[in-house]
Amino acid sequence: MNADDLRNKTPDELRDQLVALKKEAFNLRFQKATNQLENTARMRVVRRDVARVKTVLNEKARTAAAN
């Protein structure tokens, strides 16, 4: 996931994607707890994607408030 791709999306699309990423992060944590996690690097990728989406949402909110 690229930050430039995220900036082209609407805030509603970003919120939907954030919900999906948080669900995936929950499932990955659950798999880790039950020793069923195959790809441990995916946890890091999802966590960073959540941060990217939140950052872009905050940027959009900041620019909307400034206008």
PDB file with SEQRES, HELIX, SHEET and CRYST1 records, atoms N, CA, C and O in Angstrom:
SEQRES   1 A   67  MET ASN ALA ASP ASP LEU ARG ASN LYS THR PRO ASP GLU          
SEQRES   2 A   67  LEU ARG ASP GLN LEU VAL ALA LEU LYS LYS GLU ALA PHE          
SEQRES   3 A   67  ASN LEU ARG PHE GLN LYS ALA THR ASN GLN LEU GLU ASN          
SEQRES   4 A   67  THR ALA ARG MET ARG VAL VAL ARG ARG ASP VAL ALA ARG          
SEQRES   5 A   67  VAL LYS THR VAL LEU ASN GLU LYS ALA ARG THR ALA ALA          
SEQRES   6 A   67  ALA ASN                                                      
HELIX    1 AA1 ALA A    3  ARG A    7  1                                   5    
HELIX    2 AA2 PRO A   11  ALA A   33  1                                  23    
HELIX    3 AA3 ALA A   41  ALA A   66  1                                  26    
CRYST1    1.000    1.000    1.000  90.00  90.00  90.00 P 1           1          
ATOM      1  N   MET A   1       0.844  -1.172   0.000  1.00  0.00           N  
ATOM      2  CA  MET A   1       0.000   0.000   0.000  1.00  0.00           C  
ATOM      3  C   MET A   1       0.892   1.238   0.000  1.00  0.00           C  
ATOM      4  O   MET A   1       1.871   1.323   0.741  1.00  0.00           O  
ATOM      5  N   ASN A   2       0.527   2.185  -0.845  1.00  0.00           N  
ATOM      6  CA  ASN A   2       1.322   3.384  -1.029  1.00  0.00           C  
ATOM      7  C   ASN A   2       0.542   4.585  -0.492  1.00  0.00           C  
ATOM      8  O   ASN A   2      -0.678   4.644  -0.642  1.00  0.00           O  
ATOM      9  N   ALA A   3       1.226   5.528   0.123  1.00  0.00           N  
ATOM     10  CA  ALA A   3       0.555   6.706   0.675  1.00  0.00           C  
ATOM     11  C   ALA A   3      -0.085   7.533  -0.434  1.00  0.00           C  
ATOM     12  O   ALA A   3      -1.137   8.135  -0.221  1.00  0.00           O  
ATOM     13  N   ASP A   4       0.529   7.574  -1.610  1.00  0.00           N  
ATOM     14  CA  ASP A   4      -0.050   8.325  -2.722  1.00  0.00           C  
ATOM     15  C   ASP A   4      -1.377   7.709  -3.157  1.00  0.00           C  
ATOM     16  O   ASP A   4      -2.313   8.432  -3.498  1.00  0.00           O  
ATOM     17  N   ASP A   5      -1.465   6.386  -3.148  1.00  0.00           N  
ATOM     18  CA  ASP A   5      -2.721   5.720  -3.480  1.00  0.00           C  
ATOM     19  C   ASP A   5      -3.797   6.070  -2.452  1.00  0.00           C  
ATOM     20  O   ASP A   5      -4.962   6.260  -2.803  1.00  0.00           O  
ATOM     21  N   LEU A   6      -3.407   6.153  -1.208  1.00  0.00           N  
ATOM     22  CA  LEU A   6      -4.366   6.455  -0.150  1.00  0.00           C  
ATOM     23  C   LEU A   6      -4.868   7.886  -0.244  1.00  0.00           C  
ATOM     24  O   LEU A   6      -6.029   8.156   0.066  1.00  0.00           O  
ATOM     25  N   ARG A   7      -4.015   8.799  -0.664  1.00  0.00           N  
ATOM     26  CA  ARG A   7      -4.425  10.198  -0.761  1.00  0.00           C  
ATOM     27  C   ARG A   7      -5.480  10.410  -1.840  1.00  0.00           C  
ATOM     28  O   ARG A   7      -6.207  11.403  -1.799  1.00  0.00           O  
ATOM     29  N   ASN A   8      -5.578   9.501  -2.800  1.00  0.00           N  
ATOM     30  CA  ASN A   8      -6.570   9.614  -3.867  1.00  0.00           C  
ATOM     31  C   ASN A   8      -7.933   9.083  -3.448  1.00  0.00           C  
ATOM     32  O   ASN A   8      -8.906   9.236  -4.187  1.00  0.00           O  
ATOM     33  N   LYS A   9      -8.021   8.466  -2.284  1.00  0.00           N  
ATOM     34  CA  LYS A   9      -9.284   7.896  -1.827  1.00  0.00           C  
ATOM     35  C   LYS A   9     -10.051   8.910  -0.984  1.00  0.00           C  
ATOM     36  O   LYS A   9      -9.480   9.860  -0.448  1.00  0.00           O  
ATOM     37  N   THR A  10     -11.354   8.683  -0.882  1.00  0.00           N  
ATOM     38  CA  THR A  10     -12.193   9.551  -0.058  1.00  0.00           C  
ATOM     39  C   THR A  10     -12.038   9.138   1.412  1.00  0.00           C  
ATOM     40  O   THR A  10     -11.609   8.022   1.703  1.00  0.00           O  
ATOM     41  N   PRO A  11     -12.386  10.035   2.326  1.00  0.00           N  
ATOM     42  CA  PRO A  11     -12.303   9.674   3.749  1.00  0.00           C  
ATOM     43  C   PRO A  11     -13.150   8.453   4.115  1.00  0.00           C  
ATOM     44  O   PRO A  11     -12.759   7.665   4.977  1.00  0.00           O  
ATOM     45  N   ASP A  12     -14.296   8.293   3.473  1.00  0.00           N  
ATOM     46  CA  ASP A  12     -15.135   7.117   3.765  1.00  0.00           C  
ATOM     47  C   ASP A  12     -14.440   5.828   3.334  1.00  0.00           C  
ATOM     48  O   ASP A  12     -14.477   4.828   4.051  1.00  0.00           O  
ATOM     49  N   GLU A  13     -13.809   5.854   2.168  1.00  0.00           N  
ATOM     50  CA  GLU A  13     -13.072   4.680   1.707  1.00  0.00           C  
ATOM     51  C   GLU A  13     -11.912   4.372   2.641  1.00  0.00           C  
ATOM     52  O   GLU A  13     -11.613   3.208   2.909  1.00  0.00           O  
ATOM     53  N   LEU A  14     -11.257   5.423   3.135  1.00  0.00           N  
ATOM     54  CA  LEU A  14     -10.139   5.229   4.054  1.00  0.00           C  
ATOM     55  C   LEU A  14     -10.616   4.622   5.373  1.00  0.00           C  
ATOM     56  O   LEU A  14      -9.950   3.755   5.938  1.00  0.00           O  
ATOM     57  N   ARG A  15     -11.762   5.077   5.857  1.00  0.00           N  
ATOM     58  CA  ARG A  15     -12.296   4.520   7.106  1.00  0.00           C  
ATOM     59  C   ARG A  15     -12.664   3.050   6.932  1.00  0.00           C  
ATOM     60  O   ARG A  15     -12.434   2.235   7.825  1.00  0.00           O  
ATOM     61  N   ASP A  16     -13.237   2.719   5.775  1.00  0.00           N  
ATOM     62  CA  ASP A  16     -13.562   1.313   5.507  1.00  0.00           C  
ATOM     63  C   ASP A  16     -12.299   0.460   5.463  1.00  0.00           C  
ATOM     64  O   ASP A  16     -12.265  -0.654   5.986  1.00  0.00           O  
ATOM     65  N   GLN A  17     -11.272   1.001   4.835  1.00  0.00           N  
ATOM     66  CA  GLN A  17     -10.018   0.260   4.750  1.00  0.00           C  
ATOM     67  C   GLN A  17      -9.376   0.116   6.133  1.00  0.00           C  
ATOM     68  O   GLN A  17      -8.775  -0.914   6.438  1.00  0.00           O  
ATOM     69  N   LEU A  18      -9.506   1.141   6.956  1.00  0.00           N  
ATOM     70  CA  LEU A  18      -8.964   1.080   8.310  1.00  0.00           C  
ATOM     71  C   LEU A  18      -9.655  -0.010   9.124  1.00  0.00           C  
ATOM     72  O   LEU A  18      -9.004  -0.743   9.868  1.00  0.00           O  
ATOM     73  N   VAL A  19     -10.961  -0.112   8.982  1.00  0.00           N  
ATOM     74  CA  VAL A  19     -11.711  -1.162   9.689  1.00  0.00           C  
ATOM     75  C   VAL A  19     -11.242  -2.543   9.230  1.00  0.00           C  
ATOM     76  O   VAL A  19     -11.039  -3.444  10.044  1.00  0.00           O  
ATOM     77  N   ALA A  20     -11.075  -2.695   7.923  1.00  0.00           N  
ATOM     78  CA  ALA A  20     -10.636  -3.990   7.395  1.00  0.00           C  
ATOM     79  C   ALA A  20      -9.231  -4.343   7.893  1.00  0.00           C  
ATOM     80  O   ALA A  20      -8.959  -5.496   8.230  1.00  0.00           O  
ATOM     81  N   LEU A  21      -8.347  -3.354   7.939  1.00  0.00           N  
ATOM     82  CA  LEU A  21      -6.984  -3.604   8.414  1.00  0.00           C  
ATOM     83  C   LEU A  21      -6.970  -3.960   9.898  1.00  0.00           C  
ATOM     84  O   LEU A  21      -6.211  -4.828  10.327  1.00  0.00           O  
ATOM     85  N   LYS A  22      -7.810  -3.287  10.675  1.00  0.00           N  
ATOM     86  CA  LYS A  22      -7.865  -3.598  12.109  1.00  0.00           C  
ATOM     87  C   LYS A  22      -8.415  -5.003  12.347  1.00  0.00           C  
ATOM     88  O   LYS A  22      -7.969  -5.699  13.259  1.00  0.00           O  
ATOM     89  N   LYS A  23      -9.381  -5.419  11.530  1.00  0.00           N  
ATOM     90  CA  LYS A  23      -9.893  -6.793  11.642  1.00  0.00           C  
ATOM     91  C   LYS A  23      -8.792  -7.794  11.301  1.00  0.00           C  
ATOM     92  O   LYS A  23      -8.636  -8.817  11.968  1.00  0.00           O  
ATOM     93  N   GLU A  24      -8.037  -7.481  10.257  1.00  0.00           N  
ATOM     94  CA  GLU A  24      -6.946  -8.378   9.877  1.00  0.00           C  
ATOM     95  C   GLU A  24      -5.894  -8.448  10.975  1.00  0.00           C  
ATOM     96  O   GLU A  24      -5.369  -9.523  11.267  1.00  0.00           O  
ATOM     97  N   ALA A  25      -5.583  -7.303  11.589  1.00  0.00           N  
ATOM     98  CA  ALA A  25      -4.608  -7.286  12.675  1.00  0.00           C  
ATOM     99  C   ALA A  25      -5.103  -8.127  13.853  1.00  0.00           C  
ATOM    100  O   ALA A  25      -4.324  -8.848  14.476  1.00  0.00           O  
ATOM    101  N   PHE A  26      -6.391  -8.034  14.154  1.00  0.00           N  
ATOM    102  CA  PHE A  26      -6.961  -8.843  15.229  1.00  0.00           C  
ATOM    103  C   PHE A  26      -6.817 -10.328  14.914  1.00  0.00           C  
ATOM    104  O   PHE A  26      -6.412 -11.115  15.769  1.00  0.00           O  
ATOM    105  N   ASN A  27      -7.153 -10.705  13.677  1.00  0.00           N  
ATOM    106  CA  ASN A  27      -7.052 -12.107  13.290  1.00  0.00           C  
ATOM    107  C   ASN A  27      -5.609 -12.596  13.344  1.00  0.00           C  
ATOM    108  O   ASN A  27      -5.353 -13.733  13.739  1.00  0.00           O  
ATOM    109  N   LEU A  28      -4.676 -11.751  12.952  1.00  0.00           N  
ATOM    110  CA  LEU A  28      -3.270 -12.137  13.009  1.00  0.00           C  
ATOM    111  C   LEU A  28      -2.806 -12.327  14.453  1.00  0.00           C  
ATOM    112  O   LEU A  28      -2.051 -13.253  14.752  1.00  0.00           O  
ATOM    113  N   ARG A  29      -3.263 -11.442  15.348  1.00  0.00           N  
ATOM    114  CA  ARG A  29      -2.909 -11.593  16.764  1.00  0.00           C  
ATOM    115  C   ARG A  29      -3.494 -12.883  17.325  1.00  0.00           C  
ATOM    116  O   ARG A  29      -2.853 -13.577  18.114  1.00  0.00           O  
ATOM    117  N   PHE A  30      -4.707 -13.191  16.913  1.00  0.00           N  
ATOM    118  CA  PHE A  30      -5.357 -14.419  17.371  1.00  0.00           C  
ATOM    119  C   PHE A  30      -4.603 -15.638  16.868  1.00  0.00           C  
ATOM    120  O   PHE A  30      -4.402 -16.596  17.615  1.00  0.00           O  
ATOM    121  N   GLN A  31      -4.181 -15.611  15.599  1.00  0.00           N  
ATOM    122  CA  GLN A  31      -3.413 -16.723  15.039  1.00  0.00           C  
ATOM    123  C   GLN A  31      -2.080 -16.865  15.762  1.00  0.00           C  
ATOM    124  O   GLN A  31      -1.620 -17.980  16.008  1.00  0.00           O  
ATOM    125  N   LYS A  32      -1.462 -15.743  16.102  1.00  0.00           N  
ATOM    126  CA  LYS A  32      -0.181 -15.808  16.810  1.00  0.00           C  
ATOM    127  C   LYS A  32      -0.361 -16.443  18.186  1.00  0.00           C  
ATOM    128  O   LYS A  32       0.473 -17.236  18.624  1.00  0.00           O  
ATOM    129  N   ALA A  33      -1.439 -16.095  18.856  1.00  0.00           N  
ATOM    130  CA  ALA A  33      -1.691 -16.623  20.196  1.00  0.00           C  
ATOM    131  C   ALA A  33      -1.951 -18.120  20.167  1.00  0.00           C  
ATOM    132  O   ALA A  33      -1.647 -18.820  21.133  1.00  0.00           O  
ATOM    133  N   THR A  34      -2.506 -18.616  19.078  1.00  0.00           N  
ATOM    134  CA  THR A  34      -2.806 -20.037  18.979  1.00  0.00           C  
ATOM    135  C   THR A  34      -1.743 -20.792  18.183  1.00  0.00           C  
ATOM    136  O   THR A  34      -1.949 -21.946  17.806  1.00  0.00           O  
ATOM    137  N   ASN A  35      -0.625 -20.150  17.931  1.00  0.00           N  
ATOM    138  CA  ASN A  35       0.498 -20.743  17.196  1.00  0.00           C  
ATOM    139  C   ASN A  35       0.117 -21.232  15.797  1.00  0.00           C  
ATOM    140  O   ASN A  35       0.623 -22.256  15.338  1.00  0.00           O  
ATOM    141  N   GLN A  36      -0.764 -20.509  15.127  1.00  0.00           N  
ATOM    142  CA  GLN A  36      -1.171 -20.871  13.774  1.00  0.00           C  
ATOM    143  C   GLN A  36      -0.691 -19.854  12.747  1.00  0.00           C  
ATOM    144  O   GLN A  36      -1.018 -19.967  11.565  1.00  0.00           O  
ATOM    145  N   LEU A  37       0.080 -18.864  13.181  1.00  0.00           N  
ATOM    146  CA  LEU A  37       0.509 -17.793  12.288  1.00  0.00           C  
ATOM    147  C   LEU A  37       1.645 -18.286  11.401  1.00  0.00           C  
ATOM    148  O   LEU A  37       2.683 -18.730  11.889  1.00  0.00           O  
ATOM    149  N   GLU A  38       1.432 -18.200  10.084  1.00  0.00           N  
ATOM    150  CA  GLU A  38       2.428 -18.663   9.115  1.00  0.00           C  
ATOM    151  C   GLU A  38       3.410 -17.555   8.757  1.00  0.00           C  
ATOM    152  O   GLU A  38       4.623 -17.762   8.760  1.00  0.00           O  
ATOM    153  N   ASN A  39       2.873 -16.378   8.448  1.00  0.00           N  
ATOM    154  CA  ASN A  39       3.708 -15.280   7.967  1.00  0.00           C  
ATOM    155  C   ASN A  39       3.766 -14.192   9.039  1.00  0.00           C  
ATOM    156  O   ASN A  39       2.866 -13.357   9.127  1.00  0.00           O  
ATOM    157  N   THR A  40       4.807 -14.203   9.840  1.00  0.00           N  
ATOM    158  CA  THR A  40       4.900 -13.238  10.933  1.00  0.00           C  
ATOM    159  C   THR A  40       5.154 -11.823  10.434  1.00  0.00           C  
ATOM    160  O   THR A  40       4.825 -10.861  11.128  1.00  0.00           O  
ATOM    161  N   ALA A  41       5.725 -11.678   9.264  1.00  0.00           N  
ATOM    162  CA  ALA A  41       6.004 -10.352   8.716  1.00  0.00           C  
ATOM    163  C   ALA A  41       4.716  -9.616   8.362  1.00  0.00           C  
ATOM    164  O   ALA A  41       4.705  -8.388   8.285  1.00  0.00           O  
ATOM    165  N   ARG A  42       3.643 -10.351   8.147  1.00  0.00           N  
ATOM    166  CA  ARG A  42       2.375  -9.720   7.783  1.00  0.00           C  
ATOM    167  C   ARG A  42       1.864  -8.824   8.902  1.00  0.00           C  
ATOM    168  O   ARG A  42       1.206  -7.821   8.630  1.00  0.00           O  
ATOM    169  N   MET A  43       2.154  -9.165  10.154  1.00  0.00           N  
ATOM    170  CA  MET A  43       1.727  -8.344  11.286  1.00  0.00           C  
ATOM    171  C   MET A  43       2.343  -6.951  11.183  1.00  0.00           C  
ATOM    172  O   MET A  43       1.665  -5.948  11.404  1.00  0.00           O  
ATOM    173  N   ARG A  44       3.607  -6.897  10.852  1.00  0.00           N  
ATOM    174  CA  ARG A  44       4.305  -5.624  10.732  1.00  0.00           C  
ATOM    175  C   ARG A  44       3.744  -4.801   9.572  1.00  0.00           C  
ATOM    176  O   ARG A  44       3.562  -3.590   9.694  1.00  0.00           O  
ATOM    177  N   VAL A  45       3.475  -5.461   8.455  1.00  0.00           N  
ATOM    178  CA  VAL A  45       2.939  -4.765   7.283  1.00  0.00           C  
ATOM    179  C   VAL A  45       1.567  -4.178   7.591  1.00  0.00           C  
ATOM    180  O   VAL A  45       1.286  -3.032   7.242  1.00  0.00           O  
ATOM    181  N   VAL A  46       0.721  -4.955   8.239  1.00  0.00           N  
ATOM    182  CA  VAL A  46      -0.629  -4.484   8.563  1.00  0.00           C  
ATOM    183  C   VAL A  46      -0.562  -3.322   9.546  1.00  0.00           C  
ATOM    184  O   VAL A  46      -1.293  -2.343   9.402  1.00  0.00           O  
ATOM    185  N   ARG A  47       0.296  -3.425  10.527  1.00  0.00           N  
ATOM    186  CA  ARG A  47       0.426  -2.355  11.516  1.00  0.00           C  
ATOM    187  C   ARG A  47       0.869  -1.052  10.854  1.00  0.00           C  
ATOM    188  O   ARG A  47       0.374   0.022  11.196  1.00  0.00           O  
ATOM    189  N   ARG A  48       1.791  -1.147   9.917  1.00  0.00           N  
ATOM    190  CA  ARG A  48       2.259   0.052   9.212  1.00  0.00           C  
ATOM    191  C   ARG A  48       1.205   0.599   8.261  1.00  0.00           C  
ATOM    192  O   ARG A  48       1.103   1.812   8.075  1.00  0.00           O  
ATOM    193  N   ASP A  49       0.417  -0.295   7.655  1.00  0.00           N  
ATOM    194  CA  ASP A  49      -0.663   0.161   6.790  1.00  0.00           C  
ATOM    195  C   ASP A  49      -1.723   0.909   7.594  1.00  0.00           C  
ATOM    196  O   ASP A  49      -2.271   1.907   7.124  1.00  0.00           O  
ATOM    197  N   VAL A  50      -2.011   0.435   8.795  1.00  0.00           N  
ATOM    198  CA  VAL A  50      -2.956   1.134   9.675  1.00  0.00           C  
ATOM    199  C   VAL A  50      -2.427   2.537   9.966  1.00  0.00           C  
ATOM    200  O   VAL A  50      -3.183   3.507   9.920  1.00  0.00           O  
ATOM    201  N   ALA A  51      -1.150   2.646  10.260  1.00  0.00           N  
ATOM    202  CA  ALA A  51      -0.558   3.946  10.550  1.00  0.00           C  
ATOM    203  C   ALA A  51      -0.633   4.859   9.330  1.00  0.00           C  
ATOM    204  O   ALA A  51      -0.899   6.054   9.463  1.00  0.00           O  
ATOM    205  N   ARG A  52      -0.399   4.299   8.138  1.00  0.00           N  
ATOM    206  CA  ARG A  52      -0.479   5.103   6.913  1.00  0.00           C  
ATOM    207  C   ARG A  52      -1.884   5.641   6.693  1.00  0.00           C  
ATOM    208  O   ARG A  52      -2.063   6.814   6.366  1.00  0.00           O  
ATOM    209  N   VAL A  53      -2.878   4.782   6.873  1.00  0.00           N  
ATOM    210  CA  VAL A  53      -4.262   5.202   6.666  1.00  0.00           C  
ATOM    211  C   VAL A  53      -4.634   6.286   7.676  1.00  0.00           C  
ATOM    212  O   VAL A  53      -5.269   7.278   7.316  1.00  0.00           O  
ATOM    213  N   LYS A  54      -4.248   6.104   8.922  1.00  0.00           N  
ATOM    214  CA  LYS A  54      -4.550   7.104   9.947  1.00  0.00           C  
ATOM    215  C   LYS A  54      -3.875   8.437   9.636  1.00  0.00           C  
ATOM    216  O   LYS A  54      -4.466   9.499   9.835  1.00  0.00           O  
ATOM    217  N   THR A  55      -2.648   8.380   9.151  1.00  0.00           N  
ATOM    218  CA  THR A  55      -1.923   9.599   8.804  1.00  0.00           C  
ATOM    219  C   THR A  55      -2.627  10.353   7.688  1.00  0.00           C  
ATOM    220  O   THR A  55      -2.796  11.569   7.772  1.00  0.00           O  
ATOM    221  N   VAL A  56      -3.037   9.649   6.649  1.00  0.00           N  
ATOM    222  CA  VAL A  56      -3.714  10.300   5.530  1.00  0.00           C  
ATOM    223  C   VAL A  56      -5.063  10.858   5.973  1.00  0.00           C  
ATOM    224  O   VAL A  56      -5.447  11.947   5.547  1.00  0.00           O  
ATOM    225  N   LEU A  57      -5.789  10.127   6.825  1.00  0.00           N  
ATOM    226  CA  LEU A  57      -7.060  10.641   7.338  1.00  0.00           C  
ATOM    227  C   LEU A  57      -6.850  11.930   8.127  1.00  0.00           C  
ATOM    228  O   LEU A  57      -7.627  12.877   7.999  1.00  0.00           O  
ATOM    229  N   ASN A  58      -5.797  11.962   8.942  1.00  0.00           N  
ATOM    230  CA  ASN A  58      -5.509  13.180   9.707  1.00  0.00           C  
ATOM    231  C   ASN A  58      -5.108  14.330   8.798  1.00  0.00           C  
ATOM    232  O   ASN A  58      -5.473  15.476   9.059  1.00  0.00           O  
ATOM    233  N   GLU A  59      -4.365  14.046   7.735  1.00  0.00           N  
ATOM    234  CA  GLU A  59      -3.995  15.083   6.780  1.00  0.00           C  
ATOM    235  C   GLU A  59      -5.248  15.668   6.127  1.00  0.00           C  
ATOM    236  O   GLU A  59      -5.382  16.885   6.005  1.00  0.00           O  
ATOM    237  N   LYS A  60      -6.156  14.795   5.712  1.00  0.00           N  
ATOM    238  CA  LYS A  60      -7.390  15.251   5.075  1.00  0.00           C  
ATOM    239  C   LYS A  60      -8.231  16.070   6.050  1.00  0.00           C  
ATOM    240  O   LYS A  60      -8.815  17.081   5.660  1.00  0.00           O  
ATOM    241  N   ALA A  61      -8.300  15.654   7.299  1.00  0.00           N  
ATOM    242  CA  ALA A  61      -9.074  16.394   8.303  1.00  0.00           C  
ATOM    243  C   ALA A  61      -8.446  17.754   8.557  1.00  0.00           C  
ATOM    244  O   ALA A  61      -9.156  18.747   8.714  1.00  0.00           O  
ATOM    245  N   ARG A  62      -7.141  17.805   8.597  1.00  0.00           N  
ATOM    246  CA  ARG A  62      -6.434  19.062   8.836  1.00  0.00           C  
ATOM    247  C   ARG A  62      -6.670  20.047   7.696  1.00  0.00           C  
ATOM    248  O   ARG A  62      -6.918  21.230   7.931  1.00  0.00           O  
ATOM    249  N   THR A  63      -6.590  19.553   6.457  1.00  0.00           N  
ATOM    250  CA  THR A  63      -6.816  20.442   5.318  1.00  0.00           C  
ATOM    251  C   THR A  63      -8.266  20.882   5.231  1.00  0.00           C  
ATOM    252  O   THR A  63      -8.541  22.005   4.808  1.00  0.00           O  
ATOM    253  N   ALA A  64      -9.206  20.020   5.623  1.00  0.00           N  
ATOM    254  CA  ALA A  64     -10.617  20.391   5.608  1.00  0.00           C  
ATOM    255  C   ALA A  64     -10.902  21.447   6.671  1.00  0.00           C  
ATOM    256  O   ALA A  64     -11.722  22.339   6.454  1.00  0.00           O  
ATOM    257  N   ALA A  65     -10.241  21.354   7.799  1.00  0.00           N  
ATOM    258  CA  ALA A  65     -10.448  22.318   8.877  1.00  0.00           C  
ATOM    259  C   ALA A  65      -9.819  23.664   8.532  1.00  0.00           C  
ATOM    260  O   ALA A  65     -10.301  24.706   8.977  1.00  0.00           O  
ATOM    261  N   ALA A  66      -8.750  23.648   7.745  1.00  0.00           N  
ATOM    262  CA  ALA A  66      -8.056  24.885   7.389  1.00  0.00           C  
ATOM    263  C   ALA A  66      -8.834  25.667   6.332  1.00  0.00           C  
ATOM    264  O   ALA A  66      -8.680  26.883   6.223  1.00  0.00           O  
ATOM    265  N   ASN A  67      -9.663  24.979   5.557  1.00  0.00           N  
ATOM    266  CA  ASN A  67     -10.407  25.663   4.477  1.00  0.00           C  
ATOM    267  C   ASN A  67     -11.664  26.290   4.957  1.00  0.00           C  
ATOM    268  O   ASN A  67     -12.391  26.896   4.170  1.00  0.00           O  
TER     269      ASN A  67                                                      
END                                                                             
